Amino acid sequence: MIHMCVQSGRATRAAKRGETYMARVVVGLSGGVDSAAAAYLLKQAGHEVIGVTLRTWESGSGEDSRCCEIDDARSVAQALGIPFYTLNCTSDFREHVIRPFVREYLRGRTPNPCVVCNRAVKWERMQYMARVLQADFVATGHYASVVRLPSGRYTVRKALHAEKDQTYMLYRLTQQQLAMTLMPLGELSKPEVRQIAAQAGIPVAGKKDSQEICFVPDGSYTDFIAAGAESTLPGEGPFVDEAGNRLGTHRGIIHYTVGQRRGLGLATGHHVYVKELRPETNEVVIGDEQSLYADSIICEDVCWMSVPGPEPGKSLLCSARIRYRHEPCPAVLKAIDGGRIRVCFEDPVRAPAPGQSAVFYDGDGCVIGGGIITAE
């Protein structure tokens, strides 16, 4: 059963006439099995489904990213017998995702491009298509559930199967975006989704998942950053220990991230890790395993979802996740200056990286909010 979070004007009119209402839904088709299964389930529930693929990026050779493989998406739409449209969003994607991604790496930070893309590109453009096509909702194949709370606010709840949960990437969605969003896969496992797609005769049922960032398909971030940098790349500089002693020479800060051990090329006789990147001095700070742990972090650019946010001086209990595959752990949120949040952990967390997102959950697995980890 697909739960409708809001009642549209068309739904209200149908209810007054005593008619059963079925929504018109724009489904974002990526060309993968998840979005295909979402479209199929919505159609099976009786809704009028329209497939839309956003072209966000293509390589120099003309190859689409894994988020917008148009030929596969079109084949899905044909198999399901639904209308299909494409929308060119490459300029929006370049402005909101690629350029900030490159700038953040040059600042010694580790960004989450998918987090930014979801709010600023995918949902913005899907909702635009919904307006054009007079649709009531947009829908995606994310493993999460949209929930309307007794307070009237919307949030996303963790997927039933934790190994596929994607709420971490969705915390920046606005209340308005969530109010017209459907996510049919929140209670399904990946094997169940593949089985549904196979039984429905969907051609991408066995298609492999992509693990890379969609616009860096070969996984070479540094080459991509070097090609996209609008200024001179930072060159070689010193490896230093926490006391400032020089240990060697690094290749440039874009080659490193907090917590990294491999590829440092330092002969220390014991395992060492990247503890900190200092772009202002072009230093890479090296420490041991214990030095990576932090009792607290500070987050900026905070987005609140299930609550308006704590008042200054007030605290809020939560579980916090500091990277996509990190297991949420108990923490306390404390509002500080400039709209920032200090996240104090019950137990120290390993290698929180500036630029990554920290996402906060309540006891029911619903997203409270999240923000960007920053150096203190």
C-alpha positions as CSV (number, residue, x, y, z in Angstrom):
1,M,0.0,0.0,0.0
2,I,1.4,3.4,-1.0
3,H,0.7,6.0,1.7
4,M,-0.2,9.5,0.4
5,C,1.3,12.1,2.6
6,V,-0.8,15.1,1.4
7,Q,-4.1,15.6,-0.3
8,S,-3.9,17.5,-3.5
9,G,-6.6,19.7,-5.0
10,R,-7.6,17.0,-7.4
11,A,-7.9,14.5,-4.4
12,T,-10.1,16.9,-2.6
13,R,-12.4,17.4,-5.6
14,A,-12.6,13.6,-6.1
15,A,-13.5,13.1,-2.4
16,K,-16.3,15.6,-2.7
17,R,-17.7,13.6,-5.6
18,G,-17.4,10.3,-3.7
19,E,-14.9,9.0,-6.2
20,T,-11.7,6.9,-5.5
21,Y,-8.7,9.2,-6.1
22,M,-5.6,8.0,-7.8
23,A,-2.6,10.4,-8.0
24,R,-0.6,11.4,-11.0
25,V,3.1,10.8,-10.0
26,V,6.3,11.8,-11.6
27,V,8.9,9.1,-10.9
28,G,12.6,9.9,-11.3
29,L,13.9,7.0,-13.5
30,S,17.7,6.7,-13.3
31,G,17.9,3.6,-15.5
32,G,18.5,1.4,-12.4
33,V,16.4,-1.3,-10.8
34,D,15.3,0.7,-7.7
35,S,13.6,3.5,-9.5
36,A,12.1,1.1,-12.0
37,A,10.6,-1.0,-9.2
38,A,9.2,2.2,-7.5
39,A,7.5,3.1,-10.8
40,Y,6.0,-0.4,-11.1
41,L,4.7,-0.5,-7.5
42,L,3.0,2.9,-7.9
43,K,1.4,1.8,-11.2
44,Q,0.3,-1.4,-9.6
45,A,-1.4,0.6,-6.8
46,G,-3.5,2.3,-9.5
47,H,-1.7,5.6,-9.9
48,E,-1.0,7.4,-13.1
49,V,2.8,7.2,-13.4
50,I,5.0,9.3,-15.6
51,G,8.7,8.6,-15.9
52,V,11.3,11.4,-16.0
53,T,15.0,11.2,-16.3
54,L,17.2,14.1,-15.4
55,R,20.3,14.4,-17.5
56,T,22.8,15.7,-14.9
57,W,26.2,14.9,-16.3
58,E,27.9,13.3,-19.3
59,S,31.6,12.5,-19.8
60,G,33.7,14.0,-22.5
61,S,33.0,10.9,-24.6
62,G,29.2,11.5,-24.2
63,E,28.6,8.8,-21.7
64,D,25.8,9.5,-19.2
65,S,26.4,9.2,-15.5
66,R,24.9,6.2,-13.5
67,C,22.2,8.5,-12.2
68,C,20.8,9.3,-15.6
69,E,21.3,6.4,-18.1
70,I,18.6,7.5,-20.5
71,D,18.5,4.5,-22.7
72,D,17.9,2.1,-19.8
73,A,15.4,4.5,-18.3
74,R,13.5,4.7,-21.6
75,S,13.4,0.9,-21.8
76,V,12.0,0.7,-18.3
77,A,9.2,3.2,-19.3
78,Q,8.4,1.2,-22.4
79,A,8.2,-2.1,-20.4
80,L,5.9,-0.5,-17.9
81,G,3.8,1.3,-20.6
82,I,4.2,4.7,-19.0
83,P,5.0,8.1,-20.6
84,F,8.6,9.1,-20.5
85,Y,10.4,12.5,-20.6
86,T,14.0,13.7,-20.2
87,L,15.1,17.0,-18.8
88,N,18.6,18.5,-19.3
89,C,19.9,19.6,-15.9
90,T,23.6,19.7,-16.7
91,S,24.1,23.4,-16.1
92,D,22.3,23.2,-12.7
93,F,24.4,20.1,-11.8
94,R,27.6,21.9,-12.7
95,E,26.7,25.0,-10.7
96,H,25.3,23.3,-7.6
97,V,27.3,20.1,-7.4
98,I,30.5,19.8,-9.5
99,R,31.9,23.3,-8.8
100,P,31.3,23.1,-5.1
101,F,32.7,19.6,-5.0
102,V,36.0,20.8,-6.6
103,R,36.2,23.9,-4.4
104,E,35.7,21.8,-1.2
105,Y,38.5,19.4,-2.1
106,L,40.8,22.3,-2.7
107,R,39.9,23.6,0.8
108,G,41.0,20.2,2.3
109,R,37.5,19.0,2.9
110,T,35.6,15.8,1.9
111,P,32.2,16.8,0.5
112,N,29.0,14.7,-0.1
113,P,27.9,15.7,-3.6
114,C,24.8,13.4,-3.5
115,V,23.5,15.3,-0.5
116,V,23.6,18.6,-2.3
117,C,22.3,17.2,-5.6
118,N,19.2,15.7,-4.0
119,R,17.9,19.0,-2.8
120,A,19.3,21.5,-5.2
121,V,19.0,19.5,-8.5
122,K,17.0,16.3,-8.4
123,W,14.0,17.4,-6.3
124,E,14.0,20.9,-7.7
125,R,13.8,19.7,-11.2
126,M,11.5,16.8,-10.6
127,Q,9.0,19.2,-8.9
128,Y,9.4,21.5,-11.8
129,M,8.3,18.6,-14.1
130,A,5.5,17.8,-11.7
131,R,4.2,21.3,-12.1
132,V,4.5,21.2,-15.9
133,L,2.7,17.8,-16.1
134,Q,0.2,18.7,-13.4
135,A,1.2,15.8,-11.2
136,D,0.4,15.5,-7.5
137,F,3.6,13.9,-6.3
138,V,7.2,13.0,-7.2
139,A,8.6,9.6,-6.3
140,T,12.1,8.0,-6.2
141,G,13.6,4.6,-5.6
142,H,15.4,5.6,-2.4
143,Y,15.4,3.1,0.5
144,A,13.6,5.3,3.0
145,S,10.1,6.3,4.0
146,V,8.5,9.8,4.1
147,V,6.6,10.4,7.4
148,R,4.3,13.1,8.5
149,L,4.6,13.6,12.2
150,P,1.8,14.6,14.6
151,S,3.4,18.1,14.7
152,G,2.6,18.4,11.0
153,R,6.3,18.4,10.0
154,Y,7.7,15.9,7.5
155,T,10.7,13.7,7.9
156,V,12.3,10.6,6.4
157,R,12.5,7.3,8.4
158,K,15.3,4.8,8.0
159,A,14.7,1.9,5.7
160,L,13.5,-1.3,7.3
161,H,16.6,-3.1,6.0
162,A,19.6,-1.1,7.5
163,E,22.1,-2.2,4.8
164,K,20.3,-0.2,2.1
165,D,19.1,2.8,4.2
166,Q,19.6,6.1,2.3
167,T,18.3,8.6,4.7
168,Y,21.8,10.0,5.2
169,M,21.7,11.4,1.7
170,L,18.2,12.9,2.1
171,Y,18.5,15.1,5.2
172,R,18.7,18.4,3.3
173,L,15.3,18.0,1.7
174,T,12.9,20.8,2.6
175,Q,9.4,20.5,4.1
176,Q,7.8,21.5,0.9
177,Q,9.8,18.9,-1.1
178,L,9.0,16.1,1.4
179,A,5.3,17.0,1.4
180,M,4.9,15.9,-2.2
181,T,7.3,13.0,-2.2
182,L,6.6,9.3,-2.3
183,M,9.3,6.6,-1.5
184,P,7.7,3.1,-2.1
185,L,10.8,1.1,-1.3
186,G,11.3,1.9,2.4
187,E,10.2,-1.5,3.7
188,L,11.7,-3.6,1.0
189,S,15.1,-5.3,0.8
190,K,17.3,-5.2,-2.4
191,P,16.6,-8.9,-3.2
192,E,12.9,-8.2,-2.9
193,V,13.1,-5.3,-5.2
194,R,15.0,-7.3,-7.8
195,Q,12.5,-10.1,-7.5
196,I,9.6,-7.6,-8.1
197,A,11.4,-6.2,-11.1
198,A,12.1,-9.6,-12.6
199,Q,8.6,-10.8,-12.1
200,A,7.3,-7.6,-13.8
201,G,9.6,-8.2,-16.8
202,I,11.6,-5.0,-16.2
203,P,14.7,-5.2,-18.3
204,V,17.1,-3.8,-15.7
205,A,16.1,-6.2,-13.0
206,G,19.6,-7.7,-12.8
207,K,21.6,-4.6,-13.4
208,K,24.5,-4.1,-11.0
209,D,24.5,-1.2,-8.5
210,S,27.0,1.6,-8.9
211,Q,29.3,2.3,-6.0
212,E,31.1,5.4,-7.3
213,I,30.1,9.0,-7.4
214,C,28.1,9.3,-10.6
215,F,30.4,11.9,-12.3
216,V,33.6,10.1,-11.3
217,P,32.9,6.7,-12.7
218,D,36.5,5.5,-12.6
219,G,36.9,6.6,-8.9
220,S,39.8,8.9,-9.7
221,Y,38.7,12.0,-7.7
222,T,42.1,13.7,-8.0
223,D,42.1,13.5,-11.8
224,F,38.6,14.9,-11.9
225,I,39.5,17.8,-9.5
226,A,42.6,18.6,-11.4
227,A,40.6,18.8,-14.7
228,G,37.9,20.9,-13.1
229,A,39.9,23.3,-10.9
230,E,39.5,27.0,-11.7
231,S,42.7,27.9,-10.0
232,T,46.2,26.5,-9.5
233,L,46.2,23.2,-7.7
234,P,48.0,23.1,-4.4
235,G,51.3,21.4,-4.9
236,E,53.7,19.4,-2.7
237,G,54.0,20.3,1.0
238,P,55.1,19.0,4.3
239,F,53.8,16.0,6.3
240,V,54.0,17.1,9.9
241,D,53.2,15.4,13.2
242,E,50.9,17.0,15.8
243,A,53.8,18.9,17.3
244,G,54.7,20.4,13.9
245,N,57.8,18.3,13.2
246,R,58.3,17.7,9.5
247,L,58.0,14.0,8.6
248,G,58.2,14.1,4.8
249,T,56.7,15.6,1.7
250,H,53.2,15.0,0.4
251,R,51.9,15.2,-3.2
252,G,49.2,17.8,-2.6
253,I,46.3,18.0,-0.2
254,I,43.7,16.8,-2.7
255,H,45.3,13.4,-2.6
256,Y,44.4,12.9,1.1
257,T,41.4,12.7,3.4
258,V,41.1,12.4,7.2
259,G,41.5,8.9,8.5
260,Q,43.6,7.7,5.4
261,R,46.4,5.3,6.1
262,R,47.4,3.8,2.7
263,G,49.4,5.7,0.1
264,L,51.2,8.0,2.5
265,G,54.7,6.8,1.7
266,L,56.0,7.5,5.2
267,A,58.5,5.1,6.8
268,T,57.6,5.5,10.5
269,G,57.8,1.9,11.7
270,H,54.2,1.9,12.8
271,H,50.8,2.7,11.3
272,V,50.1,6.4,10.9
273,Y,47.0,8.2,9.6
274,V,46.0,11.6,8.2
275,K,44.6,13.5,11.2
276,E,44.0,16.9,9.6
277,L,44.5,18.8,6.4
278,R,45.6,22.5,6.6
279,P,45.1,24.2,3.3
280,E,46.2,27.5,4.6
281,T,49.7,26.2,5.2
282,N,49.5,23.2,2.8
283,E,50.3,20.8,5.6
284,V,49.0,17.3,6.1
285,V,49.0,16.4,9.8
286,I,49.9,12.8,10.7
287,G,48.9,11.0,13.9
288,D,48.4,7.6,15.3
289,E,45.1,5.7,15.5
290,Q,44.1,7.2,18.8
291,S,44.5,10.7,17.6
292,L,41.7,10.2,15.1
293,Y,39.0,9.9,17.8
294,A,36.9,12.9,18.8
295,D,34.5,13.4,21.7
296,S,32.6,16.2,19.8
297,I,32.3,17.9,16.5
298,I,30.8,21.2,15.2
299,C,28.4,21.3,12.3
300,E,27.5,24.3,10.2
301,D,24.9,24.9,7.5
302,V,22.5,22.8,9.6
303,C,19.1,21.7,8.1
304,W,16.3,20.7,10.4
305,M,13.7,18.2,9.4
306,S,11.5,16.6,12.1
307,V,11.9,19.6,14.4
308,P,12.5,23.4,14.0
309,G,15.8,23.0,15.8
310,P,16.9,23.5,19.5
311,E,16.8,27.0,20.9
312,P,20.2,28.5,21.9
313,G,21.4,27.0,25.1
314,K,19.1,24.0,24.8
315,S,20.1,20.4,24.2
316,L,18.6,17.6,22.1
317,L,19.2,13.8,22.5
318,C,19.8,11.9,19.3
319,S,21.8,9.2,17.5
320,A,24.4,10.7,15.1
321,R,25.9,9.3,11.9
322,I,29.1,11.0,10.7
323,R,29.5,9.3,7.3
324,Y,27.2,7.2,5.1
325,R,28.3,3.8,6.3
326,H,28.8,4.9,10.0
327,E,26.6,3.2,12.6
328,P,24.6,6.0,14.4
329,C,25.8,6.5,17.9
330,P,24.2,8.2,21.0
331,A,24.9,12.0,21.1
332,V,23.6,15.3,22.4
333,L,23.0,18.3,20.1
334,K,23.8,21.7,21.6
335,A,23.0,24.9,19.7
336,I,25.9,27.4,19.7
337,D,26.8,30.6,17.9
338,G,26.0,31.4,14.3
339,G,23.4,28.7,13.9
340,R,26.0,26.0,14.4
341,I,25.5,22.8,16.4
342,R,28.0,21.1,18.7
343,V,27.5,17.3,18.6
344,C,28.8,15.7,21.8
345,F,29.1,11.9,21.6
346,E,28.6,9.3,24.3
347,D,31.6,7.5,23.0
348,P,34.4,9.1,20.9
349,V,33.9,8.7,17.1
350,R,36.7,7.9,14.6
351,A,37.9,10.3,12.0
352,P,35.1,12.8,11.6
353,A,36.1,14.6,8.3
354,P,35.4,18.3,7.6
355,G,33.1,18.6,4.7
356,Q,31.2,15.3,5.4
357,S,27.7,15.4,6.7
358,A,26.6,14.5,10.2
359,V,23.0,13.3,10.3
360,F,20.9,13.1,13.5
361,Y,18.1,10.6,14.2
362,D,15.5,10.2,16.9
363,G,14.6,6.9,18.7
364,D,12.1,5.9,15.9
365,G,14.8,6.2,13.2
366,C,13.5,9.4,11.8
367,V,15.8,12.2,10.7
368,I,15.9,15.1,13.1
369,G,18.3,17.1,10.8
370,G,21.9,17.3,9.9
371,G,24.8,19.6,9.0
372,I,28.3,19.9,7.5
373,I,31.2,18.9,9.8
374,T,33.6,21.8,10.2
375,A,37.0,22.2,11.8
376,E,36.7,23.9,15.1
